[in-house]
Amino acid sequence: MDLAQAAIGPGMAVYTRYAKVLDAEGKPLPVRAALALINQTLDEALAEQEGDFDADSRWALTWFEQTGFAEGDYGVAEQLSKSKNTSVAGMVEAGILVSKAGNVRLLKPAELPADWDPLTDKRLTHWEIVHHLIRALEAGGESAAAGLVAKLGSKAETARELCYRLYTLCERKKRAVEAMAYNGLVQSWPEITRLAAEKPRAVVPGTPDLFGQE
């Protein structure tokens, strides 16, 4: 179910149930104003989820909101990284960012390596997971994305939260192309997780899995 519609539906139902809807001051509350309040509360609820994301992903989310996939100034990126307890060099190492000639840029899904394996990734981030899943979904369909989800364990569900956050952000900023990609992953999620449950979970011998067990 689309989260925004689930939030808006009960709010709008009030207008069909009562003759008047009043605000806290006792004044009539127009539907447009009610929608603004609902969307504001929804944004606040989604923002609270950011505490579930790793530091690199929190940086990337803030940077993406400001810059998208376009280039931005290295100095600004490094200053932001300090407030998020990470670094530009670390995120380049993580494989989510490219840095050159005094500028940085988030990598698009199509630019990510097709042979990526989350089980051998030494700096796994929720941001990276989301965009590799989009890459896999667009290149190989739901079965390919399910193959990655089967390896990710609980990290996959947190990545889904990030994907929805990115979708709502793109909708608000009128970034239609990016919104379509994030929405595609959200819409396909039930089938992806169903297929993932049917796949054997692969673990590289002798290395810790996502839960710290060998």
N, C-alpha and C positions, 0 to 999 in steps of 0.2 A: 504494500500500500504506500502511495506517495505521502511522505510525512507532512508536506505543506498542506495538502488537501485534508489530511486527517486532523490537522490543527484548525484549519479554516471552517470545516464543516460544522462542528458543534457551535462555533461562534456565530455563524450565519443563521443557524437554526433558531437562535434566540429571537431573531427579527420576525420569524414566522409564528412564533409562539406568543409573543406579547405585542400589545398595541404600541408601546413606546419602549425604547431602550435609552437609558439615561447614563451620563458619565458620573464621576465622583462628586461633581458640583451640582448634580440634579438637572443638567442641561441635556437636551436631546443629542444622542451620539449618532452621526451619520454613518452609513455603511462604509464609506471610504475611510473614515477615521478609525472605525473598528478594524478594518483590514490592515491598516497601518500598525495598529497596536498588536494585532495577532502576529504579523510578520516580524515586528520588533522583538516580541517575546520568543518567537521561534529562533531568531538569530542569536538571542542570548542563550537559549538552551543548547544550540549547536556549538556556540563558543565555549561553553562549559566542558564540552567533550575534548577540547584541545589538550587538557591535562593528561589524556590517555595517550597522546602522541609523543614520540621520541623528540629530542631537541632538534635534530636535523629537519624533521617534518614540520615542527612548529615554525622554524625559520622559513622553510620553503613556502608554507601556507601564507605567512605574512608578506614575503617577497612576491609571491604570485598575485596576491590581492593588489599590490601596488604596480607590478611590472608585467605580469603575465609571463609569457615565454620570450619576451623581448630582452635585449641587453640592458644592463644597468651598471652604474658606477661601482667599481670594486671597493672603494672606500666606504660607501654607504652600506654595501653588503657586509663588509667586515665589521663595521660598527654595530649593525643589527645582529650579527652572529654572536657578538659578545653578550648582548642582552638575552640571547636564547641559549647561552652556555654551549656554544659550538664554535666552529671556525670555517672559513671559506675553504681552506686547504683540506680539512676533514671531509667536507661535503663533496669536493672534487674526488677525493679518494673513495667516498661512498658511491660515486657513480650517478649523482643526481644533478651535477653542476659542471659547467665548463668555464674556465677562467683564463683570459688572455688579453693582452694589450690594454690593461687597466679596466676591463669590463668583465662582468660575469653574466651567465645566462643559464636558466634551468633547461635541462634536456627534455625534448619532446618524446612521447612514447615511441615514435618511429625511429628515433635516434638511439634507442637502448639496444644492447646486444641480445640477439635472439637465443644465444646459448646460456643465458643467465640461469643460475640454479640457486635458489634461496638457502639451500642446505650448506652451500660452500661460501656464501657471502659473509665476509668477516665484519661488515658494518651494515647490517640489514636495517632499513628504515621503512616506516609505513608509507612515506611518499613514494619511495622506489617501488614498493609492492603494488600500489595503486596503478602506477604508470606502466609497469611490466604486465599487469593483468589486462590493461587496456590494449597494449601492444599485442599480447597473445590472443585476446578476444578478436581484435580486428584482423589479425593474420591467420589464425587457425580456428576461430569460432569458440563456442562454449567449452568444448572438450579440451582444447589447448589451455584455456584459462583454468579449467578444473584441475589439470595436471599440476599447476602451480599451487592452487589452493590446497590440494591434498598434502603438499609438503610444508605448508605454512602454519598449520595448527591454529591456535587462538589469535595469532597476529592477523590472520585474514579478516576476521570480524572487525577488528579495530581499523584495518585499512578500508573496509566498507564504510565505516563512519566517516573517515576522511574523505572518501569519494563523494559521499552525499554532501558533506560540507563544501567541497569544491564545486559541486553542481549548483548548489544554492547561491554560492558566490558568483559564479559565471552568469546565472540567470539574472541576478541583481545588476551586474555590470554590463549586461547585454553582449556577452561573449558567446555567441551562438555556436560556433564550431566546437569550442572546448566544452560547453555545456552538453552538447550532443554526445560527446565521447564519454563524459562522466555519467550521464543519464543512461547510456547504453549499458555500462557496467552494472549500475544499480538495478536496471530492469532485468538484466540477465542473471542477477545474483542467485535467485532461488534455483534455477536450473544448473548453474555452475556448482553450487554447493551439493546439489543432489548427485551430480556426476562425480564430484570429488569424493563423496562418501563411498562410491563404488570402486575407487581406485586404491590399490595398496599404498600405504604411506612409506615412501623410500627414505632411508637414513643411511648416510655415508658411514661405512664401518669404521669404528675407532674414533669417531668424532662426536661431540655432544649434540643432542638434538635441541629443539627450541625450549625444552623443559629442563635442560641441564643433565639429562641422562645419556649415557653412551649406548 
